[in-house]
Amino acid sequence: MLSHLFQGLLVGFSIAVPIGPVGILCIRRTLAAGQRAGYLTGFGAATAHLILGSITILSLTILSHFVTEHRFWFHLLGGLYLCIIGIQLFRKKPQLHERPLTGGYVTGLMITGTNPMTLVTFVTLLTSVGNAHIHSAIYANSLLIIGIFLSSLLWWITLCLFVHQLRHRFNKKLFLWLHRLSGTAFALFGLFLLGRV
């Protein structure tokens, strides 16, 4: 049964590690407001991974068809959401000491949860694992889900710790460029999704 936990860890790392919109946001918030703000964003993303992973495992076949049939809406809504965040980041005046609010958790959760590529990746990886289907033992699937959540959470903690160590090297000018780069990256991610509508 421990093999299911290990497989979950691999799936979680495979999804969390590539730097996407949430990774950029996590880095920016860690630099702007410290580790707590970064942790909240990462924990939101890890929660979304937990929810999406659980749904995928419990309804793999049904979910695969659902994502395919409603791909238009996933790309449209996800793309618009990322574009709006990108524009707001680009226009907002950066502050080196923003307050770490629970909004970071909600944003991390929403960005990850509405990104269709995250869901598609879950379906692809868990299908390749071969053990995630509705007829598997509850205990085995639970270990798989726990592994996904733990590895995702571990990655965000590691990323925040690493970025926090570099925080003192950033002055206002560098942070302004990072802020605008983050906004541009978000908008590009959004346009990429909209281009697939």
N, C-alpha and C positions, 0 to 999 in steps of 0.2 A: 504493500500500500504506500510505502514511502516513495516509490517511483512516481506516484501521482503528484505528491508534493514537489518533487524535483522537476517534473514536467511543468507544473504550475509556475515554479520559479523561473524556468526558462522562457515560458510564454510571457510572463509579466515583464521580465527584463527586455525581451525582444520588442515589446510594445512601448515601454516607457523610455528606454535609452535614446532612441533617435530624437534629435533636437527638433521639435516642431513648435507650434504656437505656444503651448503651455510651458515648454522648456525655456523659451525666450522670455515669457512673462515671469517665470519663476526666478530667472537670473536677474531680470530688471528689478523685481520687488525685493530681492535679497540685497541688492546694491543700494536701493533707495531707502528701505526701511528696516533692514537687518534680517537675521535668520528667521524670526517668528513669522514675518510676512511671507518669506519664501516657503516656510513649512506649511503655512495655511494653504497656499496655492497648490503645492505639491500634494498635500493631503486631500484636497478637493479632486485632483486628477486621479489619485490612487483610489478614492471612493468611487469615481466614475468607472475605473477599471474593474473594481469589485462588482459593481452593479451590472456592467456590460458583460463581464466574464460569466457571472451567474446566469444571466438571461440566455447567453449563448449556449452554455453547457446544458441548461435545462430544456432548451427548445432549438437545438441546432438546425434541424431540417426546416422547421417552420420559419425560423428567423432568417435563414439564408434566402428563402423565397421572398420574404417580406422586404428585405433590404434591396433585393433586385427589382421588385415591382415598384417600390417607392423611392428609387434612387434619385429621381428628379427632385423631390421635396427635401431629401437629406442634403443634396448638394446645394440647392437653392437657399435653404434656411441657414445651413452651416456656413456657406460662403458669405451671405449677407451679414451674419453675426460677426465673422472675423473681419470683414471690411469695415464695419462700424467701429469695432474695437481699435483697428489699425488707424483710422482717421482720428479717433479720440486721443490715442497715444501720441500721434504726430503733432496734433494741435495743442495738447495739454502742456503747460509749462512744468518741466521736471523739477522735483524737489528731492534733495539728498536725504531728507528725513521725513518721509511720509508716514502717516499713522498706519500700523498694521491692523486692518479691520477684518472682520469675518467675510467681507466682500471678496477678499482674496480667495477664500475657500469656495465661495459660490462661483466665482469666475473660473477657477480651475475645474470645478465640477461641470459647469455649463459648456466650456470650450471643448473639453474632452468628450463629454456626453453627446454633443451635437456634431462632432466631427465624424462624418460617415466612414472615413478611412480607418478610424480606430475600430469601428464595428466590423468592417470588412476584414481587417487584419485579424481580429479575434476569431471570426468564422473560419478564415483560412488556416490559421495556426492550430486551432483546436480540432479542426477536421483532420489535419495532418497528424495530430497526436493520436487520434484514433480511439481514445478512451472516453471522450466526452460525448455521451449521448444519453438520452432520457432513460434508457434501460440499465445504465450503470448503477452500481451500488451507491447509496447516498453518501456513505463514508468516503468512498474513493473520490467522488465529485467534490465533496466538501474540502478534501485535502488539495485538490486541484485549484479550487477557488481561493483557499487560504494562501497557497503558493503564489498565485497571481498578485494578490493584494500585498503580501509581504515584500516581494521583490520590487514591485512598483514603489511602495513606500520607502524602501531602503535606497532606491535610486534617487528619489527626490531629496532625502535627507543628505545623502552623499554629495549631490550637486550643490545644495545650499551651503554645506560646510565648506566646500572647495571655493565657491564664489565669495563667501564671506571672508575668507582669508585674503582675497585680492581686493577687498572693498576699499582699503585705505589708499590704494594706488589711483583711485578714480577722483578726478577733480570735477568741477561743474561743467567745464567745456567737454570733457570726455563723456560725461554722463548725458549731456545734451545730445551728442551724436548717437550714443547708445539708445537713447529714448526715441529719436527719430528713426533709427535703424529698426528698432522693435516695431514701431508703427508701420513702417514700410513693409517689413516682413509679414506682419499680420495681414495687411491689405493684399499682398501678393498671394498668400495662402488662400485668402478669400476669393480672389480673382481666379485662382487655379480651380477651386471647386465650382465657381460659377461658370467657368469655361467648359465644365463637364456636364452642365445641365442639358 
